[in-house]
Amino acid sequence: MTRSWALLFIFLSVTVCGFDAAPLSETRPSPKDVARSAVDAYNQQTSTDIVFKFLQLRSVKRKNFDWGVHFSITFTVKETDCRKPVVHDVQDCKYGSKGKLRDCYAEMTVLDFNDDAPLTSVECNELQGPKPKKPASPKRKKQKAKRQPQVMEEDAEVKVQYFINSYSTAGLTLSGAGTD
């Protein structure tokens, strides 16, 4: 009878502790998920009725720590045909044919012990349009300005001193150089 209680205790311990915890890779969101969450927050905080949708991830900096991960991300969003009072899921919205682009920066901390991802900040700025391309120039090797060696006077004296108890192994002193 004692043996069956011991086996039951071990079984319950393994079931509750061992199989319930998900690996960190499953509990932590991907950078695209973080960007989409930031876009949702941005759509809630803007005063326009236009809904923006995640378009492209530009850069990600991830800082892991013992109980979570912090993301600093830059990404691009684009206006959609959807409007705020009606929209339920941004992923169902189609990009507007003449929708404006915005560059966004967000920081988000995801804690392992909390399912919510608290958004620290999100900021988006409207792009002014594509940057004009420079006209193509013929391929030429850029010539570096050649530097002439400096001329030292013949009576310049070089003294080298060694410092035993120091991080540097030698000191260099020029005496008479450049003095007129």
C-alpha positions in Angstrom: 0.0 0.0 0.0 2.8 2.4 0.8 4.5 1.7 -2.5 1.3 2.6 -4.4 1.1 5.9 -2.6 4.8 6.6 -3.4 4.2 5.8 -7.0 1.1 8.0 -7.1 3.1 10.9 -5.5 5.9 10.6 -8.0 3.4 10.4 -10.9 1.6 13.6 -9.7 4.9 15.4 -9.1 6.2 14.7 -12.6 2.8 15.5 -14.2 2.4 18.8 -12.4 6.0 20.0 -12.5 7.6 18.3 -15.5 5.1 18.4 -18.3 3.2 21.6 -17.6 6.1 24.0 -18.3 6.6 25.0 -21.9 10.1 25.6 -23.3 11.1 29.3 -23.5 11.1 29.2 -27.3 7.4 28.5 -27.2 6.5 31.1 -24.6 8.5 34.0 -26.0 7.1 35.7 -29.1 8.9 36.1 -32.4 10.1 39.6 -33.4 7.3 39.7 -36.0 4.7 39.0 -33.2 6.2 41.8 -31.2 5.9 44.2 -34.1 2.3 43.2 -34.8 1.5 43.8 -31.1 3.2 47.2 -31.3 1.1 48.0 -34.4 -2.1 47.1 -32.5 -1.0 49.5 -29.7 -0.2 52.2 -32.2 -3.6 51.8 -33.9 -5.2 52.3 -30.4 -3.2 55.4 -29.5 -3.5 57.3 -32.8 -6.3 59.8 -33.2 -7.0 59.0 -36.9 -9.6 56.5 -38.0 -7.1 54.9 -40.4 -5.9 51.4 -39.4 -2.2 50.6 -40.0 -0.9 47.1 -40.7 2.6 45.6 -40.2 4.5 45.6 -43.5 8.2 44.9 -42.9 10.6 44.2 -40.1 13.7 46.4 -40.4 15.9 45.7 -37.4 15.7 43.8 -34.1 17.7 44.0 -30.9 16.9 41.3 -28.4 18.2 41.3 -24.8 17.6 38.1 -22.9 17.6 38.2 -19.1 16.8 35.6 -16.4 13.0 36.2 -16.4 12.2 37.5 -19.8 13.4 39.3 -22.9 13.4 42.9 -24.1 12.9 43.8 -27.7 14.0 47.1 -29.5 12.6 46.9 -33.0 12.2 49.1 -36.0 9.6 48.2 -38.7 7.4 49.7 -41.4 3.6 49.9 -41.4 1.2 50.8 -44.2 -2.3 52.3 -44.2 -5.1 49.9 -44.9 -8.6 50.2 -46.3 -10.1 49.4 -42.9 -11.3 52.0 -40.4 -11.1 51.9 -36.6 -14.7 51.6 -35.4 -15.4 48.6 -37.7 -12.1 46.6 -37.5 -11.9 43.5 -35.4 -8.7 41.8 -36.8 -6.1 43.9 -38.5 -4.7 40.8 -40.4 -7.9 40.7 -42.4 -7.4 44.3 -43.7 -6.0 44.8 -47.1 -3.3 47.5 -47.7 -4.6 50.6 -49.3 -3.6 51.1 -52.9 -2.3 54.6 -52.0 -1.7 53.9 -48.4 1.0 55.9 -46.7 4.0 54.3 -45.1 5.3 55.0 -41.7 8.6 54.0 -40.0 8.1 52.8 -36.4 10.3 52.1 -33.4 9.0 50.1 -30.4 10.4 48.7 -27.2 8.7 45.8 -25.5 9.5 43.7 -22.5 8.1 40.1 -22.4 8.1 38.5 -19.0 8.2 34.7 -18.7 5.9 34.7 -15.7 3.3 37.0 -17.3 1.4 36.2 -20.5 0.8 39.9 -21.3 3.5 41.7 -23.2 3.8 45.2 -21.7 4.6 47.7 -24.4 7.1 50.3 -23.2 6.7 52.6 -26.2 5.9 52.8 -29.8 6.5 55.8 -32.2 5.8 56.0 -35.9 6.8 58.8 -38.3 5.4 59.3 -41.8 7.8 58.6 -44.7 8.1 61.5 -47.1 8.3 59.2 -50.1 11.2 57.3 -51.7 14.5 58.9 -51.6 15.6 60.1 -55.0 18.3 58.0 -56.6 21.6 59.6 -57.5 22.4 59.4 -61.2 24.8 56.6 -62.0 28.3 57.7 -62.5 31.0 55.9 -64.4 32.9 53.5 -62.3 36.2 55.0 -61.4 38.6 54.2 -58.7 38.6 56.9 -56.2 42.1 58.3 -55.9 43.2 58.7 -52.4 45.2 61.8 -51.6 48.7 60.7 -51.2 50.2 61.9 -48.0 53.8 63.0 -48.1 56.1 61.7 -45.4 57.0 64.2 -42.8 60.6 65.4 -42.9 62.4 65.4 -39.6 65.5 67.4 -38.9 68.7 65.5 -38.9 69.6 66.4 -35.3 66.4 64.9 -33.9 67.1 62.5 -31.1 65.0 59.5 -30.1 65.1 58.3 -26.5 63.4 55.0 -25.6 62.7 54.3 -21.9 61.3 51.1 -20.5 58.9 51.1 -17.6 59.0 47.8 -15.8 56.0 48.3 -13.5 53.6 49.7 -16.0 51.2 48.4 -18.6 53.1 50.1 -21.4 56.4 48.5 -22.4 58.2 51.6 -23.7 57.9 55.3 -23.9 59.1 57.4 -26.8 60.5 60.9 -26.5 61.4 63.0 -29.5 63.7 65.8 -28.6 64.8 68.5 -31.0 62.1 67.6 -33.6 60.2 70.5 -34.9 61.8 73.1 -32.6 63.3 76.1 -34.3 
